[in-house]
């Protein structure tokens, strides 16, 4: 099902035609669906490759950003991240940039794959700390590296207020939307973030964290790569169990103001996801609902 207006249709025939035109040596390799997110559709190609195709023209910029910056970041990070091996160019049939990357073996982070959640949370925090310390290499918060999650909360307030209203209609009987909005407004009342801009992954949720032998192995999907303030980077810890969340907090020694802003970003992504994808992407809506439930439970004890 299409998730966005003007979504570009993709199927195996299209993918093979792109490969035949641009990488004919790969066109005959086995091809199978490898999942789809809110912005991209993926196909596994042979044993070692992954084809990544944006759902919309607007997501093409994210692909180019990955192609430009992932090789530079990989040389400065100890964790495994995606490796682009082909920069696909637009065609008449698919008028957006696309990518082929090395396949990374691993399972999504979850209760059946993670051996110890406290260790996992600490390891994730170490990855985040390392990424945030990488030199900006001349990049700045501009153009494709200026995603909203690296900025301040205030510019999102009008948009998120409408999402709270939508959620009162859809999940209001299940979740305390009024209290979630109070937490959002408490963060808005804080001083604006300050300090140096850093590299941000932008979406460190469990589906973008690959596990091997019970531990964190790789971080994938850098479509939200940006430069900005780090608060929103921490928001996805509410997608993890409380043991991981506490270990993450302790490892990074986050202060209460940063935590409050991070929680507000988590609320914003949760309510906006429910609002936007309610009729089209039930699995993602379920992720957002679970995140908001975790925030409410956490707020009662912290």
N, C-alpha and C positions, 0 to 999 in steps of 0.2 A: 504494500500500500504506500502511496506517495505521502510524504510527511509535510511537504512545502509546496507553495504555489510555484509554478514554472520548474518543477523538478524534471531532471533529464532522465528519460527512461534508459535503463541499463539491463542487458541480459548477456548470456554467454556468447551469442552470435556477435554482438557489438564488441565485446572484449577481444574476441579472436580477430575481428577485423582490424582493431587498433594494433594488435600485436603483429598481424601479418604486414601491415603497412610500415610499422616503425621498428619492430624487432622480430623479423620473420623466423629467426632461429628458435624463438620461443613459441611460435604460433601453434605448433603441434603438441605441446606439452599438455598433460592432464590439467583440467580446469574445473574447480568446484567452488560453490559459494562458501565464504569464510566469515559471514556475518555482515551486519550493517548497523551503523550508528545513526545519530541524528544528522550528521553532515556527510558521511561517506559510505559507499558500498565496497566490500572487499571480496576478492576471489583468490583462492590459493592456486598458484601456478606451478605445476610440477611439485618437486619435493622442497625446494629451497627458496621459492619466490612468492610474493604477495602483490596483487594488483589492487591499487587503491584509487577509487574514482569518486569525485565529489558529486553529491546529489544535486547541487545547484551551481549556477555560474558564480555566485558569491563565495562559494567554498573553494573555488579554484585558487584564490589568493593564498589560502592556507597551505595548499599543496606546494605552491612555489616557495613559500616561506620554509617549509620543511626541507625542500630540496636545497635551499641556500644555506640554512643554518645547522641542520642536523650533523653534517660531516664535521663542522667546526666544533660543535658542542661535544660530539662523541670523543674527540681527542682530548677533552678536558674533564670528562666524567668517568668514574670507575664503574658505573652501572651500565648494563646493556640498554641501548636505545635503537630505534629503527635506522637502517642503513639504506638510503636511496641508491638504486643501481640503474634506473632509467627515468629521465624526465620526459614524460609523455607530452607531446604537443597537441594542441586542439586540432580537430578535423571538422568537416561539415557534419558528420554524424554525431560527434561528441565535441562541442565547441568550447571545451574547458581543459586546462592543464590537468594531467593525471600522473600517477607514479607507479613504478614497480620498485618494491623494496625486498630486502632479504627477509625470508621467513624466520621468525623467532619461535622456537619451541617453548611451550609453557602453558599453564592453565590459569584462568582468571582467579584472582584472590577470592576465597570464599571458605566457608566452614569445612568443606571437604578437601581443601587443598593446602590451607595454611596450618603449619604444625603448632606454632605458638604465637598467639596474637600480640602479646607484649613485645616479643622480639621483632615481630613484623612491624609494629608501630615505630619502634626505635630505628629499625633499618630504613623505613620510609623517611623518617625525619632526617636521617643522615644523608639520604639522597637529595632531599629538599635543601638542606644546608649547603651541600656541595654545589648544587645548581645555582643557588642564590649567590654563591661566592665567585662564580665564573666571571671573568672580565667581560665587559659588554662588547669588546672588540669593535668599537666605533659605532655600534648600533644605538638607537635612541627610541624613545616612546613616540613613534610617528608611523604613519602609513600602516603597513600590515602588522606592526608590532605594538599597536596601541589598543588592544582589546579592552573592553570595558571593565573586565575583572581586575585589571591592574590599576584602576583609578580609584576614585572615592565613591562613596555610596550615594551621595546626594543627587547626582544627575539621574540615578535610576529610580528615584522615589515615586514619581508620578506613574511610571510604568508598573512598578511593583505594587503600588496601591491598587491598581486595577486588577492585578493578579490575585491579591488578597480577596477582593470582592468576588472574583470568579470561584475561588476555592471555598468561600462560604456557601456557594450554591452547590458545588460538586462534592466536597469532602467535609463540609462544616459539621456534619453530625459525627464524624469520626475523629477529627482533630480540632484542637482549640486554636482556631485561626486568630481570634482576638488576642490571645496571649502571644502567639507568634508575631503578630504585628506590633505588640508592645516591645518585644525584644528587638525588632527591626528599628523602631523609633528610638529606643534607648541608644542604639549604636549610632544613629544619625545625629544624636545630640552630642556625641563625643567630638573633640577637636579633629580637624582634618588630619589625615595621615601625613607624616613627614619622614625624612630620611632618604637615603639613596634609592634609586630605582635598581631593580635586579631582574635577571632572567626568570621567567615564570613558565612552568608547564601549562598551567591554567585549568587542568581537569583531571586531577589525580584520583579519580574514583576507581573502585575495585576492578571494573572491566578494562581499565588501562594499566593494570598492575599484573604482571605475569609471575607465576610461582613455579619453582622447581624444587623438588625434594623438601617441600614444606616451607621454603623461605622465599623472600623477594628475589626475583631473578632479573626482571626487565621492566622498564617503563616505556609504554607505547603511546601512540596517537598524540603527536605534538601539534595538532591542528590549532590549539589554543595558545601556542607559543607566543609570548609577548614580553614586554619590558614594562615594569611598573612597580607599585607598592606590593609587598608580599602578603598582605592580609588575606586576600581571597584564596591564595594558594593553600591555606590551611583548612579551607571550608569542607573539603571532602572527607575529613577524618570522622565526620558524623555518619559516613557510610560504613564505618568500621566498628567492630565491637568496642565496648568501653575500655577493655584492657589495652587495645591498640591505641585508642585515643589518649589515654593517660600517659602511656609510654612516649607517644609522639610529643605531647605537651612537655613532659619532663626532659626529654632529650634536647629539645630546642629551647627550653627554659622560656617559654612564651609568657609575656605579661598579660594581665587581665584585659587591658585595652585592646591589644592585638586579638586576643581570644574572642572578645565581644564583637569586634568587627568581622572576624572570620565566621562567627556564628551567624551574623547578619547576612553575609554573602551566602552561606549555606541555606538560609531561609529563602533568600531571593531566588536562588537557582531552583529550589524545591517548588515554591509556589508558581514561578513562571513556567516550569516544566509541566506541572499539572494543568495550568491554564492553556498552554499552547498545544500540548499533545494529548489532551483528554480524549479526543475522538479518533486519534490516528496511531498512537504508540503506547498501548497499555502497559507494556513491559517497562518502559521508561517512567511512566506515571507511577507504577508500583515502586520503582527505585526512589522517586521523589517523596512518595508517601512514607516510605520506610525512613528516609532521612529526616523528615519532619517529626516523625514519632520519636526518633532518637534524640533530637534536639529538645523536645518537650520533656522526655525522661531525664536527660542530662541537666536541664535547667532546674529541675526539682531538687537536685542533689548538690549542685555546685553554687 
